[in-house]
Amino acid sequence: MKSLLSKLCIAALLFCSIIPAKAQITLHTIGDSTMATYDESTSDIRGWGMMFQQFFSAGVTVNNRAKNGASSKSFYMEAPYWTTVKQQIKAGDYVIIQFAHNDEKNGGLDGGTDALNPINGTDYRGTNPQTTYKDYLRKYIDETRALNATPILATSLCRKYFSGGAITRKGLHDLGPDFSLPATDHTYDYTYAMKEVAAEKGVQLIDLTTLTKTLVESYGDAASTAQLYVSADSTHPTALLGTLTARLCAQEMVKQNILASYINTSTDVLINPTACDFGNAYTGQTLTKEVSITGFDLTPAAGSFTLSVDNGFLIAANKTDAFSSSINMNYTGGNLAFTKFYISATQSVGGNKTGTLTVTNGSVTKTVPLTANFITLTGGTEVNLIWGLTANNSYILQGPATAVDQTHSGMSVQSYAAPNTTTVWPADSNAYTTRKTQRNLIDGGAWPAGEIDEVSTRYIQFGISAAQGTELNIDLISMYVGAAGGNGMRCRISYSTDDFSTTSVAGEFTSMTSNTMYAVSKIPVLKIPYGKTLKLRVYPWYSSASTGKTLCLADVKIHGVALPATNLSTDDFSKDKLKWIVKDGFIRIENAPSNSKFTIYDISGKQVLKSSVINDNSSLVELPKTKGVYIGKVESESGTKTIKFLVK
């Protein structure tokens, strides 16, 4: 196996510049779980799209919209995904399109028109590489160009399927061996099909399949298993493989002169992320952020880096270590191997917290800004919603809010029973071994083979809405989840306020022991205005073909505080009041409190502009391109204000 550092030096690209708030170009990335963004607190997977921003300098912002479990068909067909990406694309943007992993779900056969009408098997996401797969790639290309943006095709990174020292054809997304076809026959070859579409449509293509094949083979099977892929499967990348794949893509973009002037090519120290934003937290809550560092061609050739943080931030080499103000990392041979470390933040009073990570060996010094926003939640009326799920799916609601009934998609309740007579519960659950749970079974009773990630149309959903005249502040999501009948159950628990156009993860289990209940607890910082709904979904899958296995749920809880809603009027603003002025294709926001966040929704409640921080007294925001009525929301420590406005 080649050394890690030699492979890292293949494309010596630096995560060095902080992307400005007003970027000129957005690089949208759409694809599957190998590209998607993950919550560092719940998963070891790091999609390469979430590692991509570090390779771009001023003028480019990466908008990673890849979705776990998506195929070219499902990402196009399902409302939260391609439809909302198109709303974010503006003239001059770029879109990288990477699909194949989940297009293979039906073994090269088409899965049907939609989730309700599957054919050739149980999974509608499947496409035929010569027909439907190509058709959807053409749709993405044509619709991107119609928005005056530039499409780029990217073949999928390889799977870790070794035969001897080489990746197999199936690992390269060619299913021909399943049909006893020779290597010269590309009928079921998704990589080849994408290349044909690229040539047909005159689109530039990044061959990540070949690039990652070379990389993974250079490591070998054992080292790839240990370093590049998560332990649960041979598909999903670790932080190292995610970073290496992102670098390979950036390097190839330079070769093809795609945004080349925006891509960093310096060498010395790489720190990811280049700006460390912890997001929002309640006072007293501790947030932890994963950061990585790599060094090349260092002077002196051997030495030590000191990594220090200030203003109350703390740092540790491992999550389980004691956190302090600084740590040291030794290096030799002029290189510092790819290493992860952790920074934490907490604050007892509300307000913005800022600091700096400083990395230095005396010759090289790098800094990364640290930011976190702490919110004090006082007053209001407590809201507590719980589904016990011991005998039925009824709920108990305390406080001013509206519960959303439990629903199932692709799942149904089998029974209310204990997973087993000797069920193991968490020590602090106060549950007894025979406590009943809601046992949920996949429709039809048979879990399909080959699933390694969520299916977006298979879930169990709960929800809550704010009562009229209130704003609901959510401060806890929790439940118990387990499996009965086998050790292959897996699940992801996600929540969203925009119908899953954007999602957050409350918990994820890539390994579950049968007849064991696991605790899920998440402290989100969510403000739900009247008219909006928080949806909580459990997405189950099974590691192999099986029947009769059930997902067990108990004590699903959503907790928060309801505060009186604050609304904006469009007239009679005084000089020191918030102003929202729509003119000449932009929204000018004036007199917003420092460190406010703003969001734009369409009239149906779908988010069309992600929250951004307002640091200036006057900020410009580009209007949505589609005509219609929109809702603007500005959030700050002093409250939330909303306004309707018209785009003509």
Secondary structure as GFF3:
##gff-version 3
##sequence-region A 1 648
A	DSSP	alpha_helix	4	8	.	.	.	ID=ss1
A	DSSP	three_ten_helix	9	11	.	.	.	ID=ss2
A	DSSP	beta_strand	25	30	.	.	.	ID=ss3
A	DSSP	three_ten_helix	48	51	.	.	.	ID=ss4
A	DSSP	three_ten_helix	53	55	.	.	.	ID=ss5
A	DSSP	beta_strand	60	64	.	.	.	ID=ss6
A	DSSP	alpha_helix	72	77	.	.	.	ID=ss7
A	DSSP	alpha_helix	82	88	.	.	.	ID=ss8
A	DSSP	beta_strand	94	97	.	.	.	ID=ss9
A	DSSP	three_ten_helix	102	106	.	.	.	ID=ss10
A	DSSP	alpha_helix	132	146	.	.	.	ID=ss11
A	DSSP	beta_strand	150	154	.	.	.	ID=ss12
A	DSSP	beta_strand	162	163	.	.	.	ID=ss13
A	DSSP	beta_strand	166	167	.	.	.	ID=ss14
A	DSSP	three_ten_helix	170	172	.	.	.	ID=ss15
A	DSSP	three_ten_helix	176	179	.	.	.	ID=ss16
A	DSSP	alpha_helix	190	201	.	.	.	ID=ss17
A	DSSP	beta_strand	205	206	.	.	.	ID=ss18
A	DSSP	alpha_helix	208	219	.	.	.	ID=ss19
A	DSSP	alpha_helix	221	227	.	.	.	ID=ss20
A	DSSP	alpha_helix	239	255	.	.	.	ID=ss21
A	DSSP	three_ten_helix	260	262	.	.	.	ID=ss22
A	DSSP	beta_strand	269	272	.	.	.	ID=ss23
A	DSSP	beta_strand	276	282	.	.	.	ID=ss24
A	DSSP	beta_strand	287	295	.	.	.	ID=ss25
A	DSSP	beta_strand	303	309	.	.	.	ID=ss26
A	DSSP	beta_strand	314	316	.	.	.	ID=ss27
A	DSSP	beta_strand	326	331	.	.	.	ID=ss28
A	DSSP	beta_strand	336	345	.	.	.	ID=ss29
A	DSSP	beta_strand	351	360	.	.	.	ID=ss30
A	DSSP	beta_strand	365	375	.	.	.	ID=ss31
A	DSSP	beta_strand	381	387	.	.	.	ID=ss32
A	DSSP	beta_strand	396	398	.	.	.	ID=ss33
A	DSSP	beta_strand	401	409	.	.	.	ID=ss34
A	DSSP	beta_strand	411	417	.	.	.	ID=ss35
A	DSSP	three_ten_helix	427	429	.	.	.	ID=ss36
A	DSSP	beta_strand	437	442	.	.	.	ID=ss37
A	DSSP	beta_strand	446	447	.	.	.	ID=ss38
A	DSSP	beta_strand	459	466	.	.	.	ID=ss39
A	DSSP	beta_strand	470	484	.	.	.	ID=ss40
A	DSSP	beta_strand	489	496	.	.	.	ID=ss41
A	DSSP	beta_strand	504	509	.	.	.	ID=ss42
A	DSSP	beta_strand	517	522	.	.	.	ID=ss43
A	DSSP	beta_strand	526	529	.	.	.	ID=ss44
A	DSSP	beta_strand	533	542	.	.	.	ID=ss45
A	DSSP	beta_strand	546	547	.	.	.	ID=ss46
A	DSSP	beta_strand	550	564	.	.	.	ID=ss47
A	DSSP	beta_strand	579	583	.	.	.	ID=ss48
A	DSSP	beta_strand	586	590	.	.	.	ID=ss49
A	DSSP	beta_strand	596	602	.	.	.	ID=ss50
A	DSSP	beta_strand	607	614	.	.	.	ID=ss51
A	DSSP	beta_strand	618	622	.	.	.	ID=ss52
A	DSSP	beta_strand	628	636	.	.	.	ID=ss53
A	DSSP	beta_strand	639	647	.	.	.	ID=ss54
###
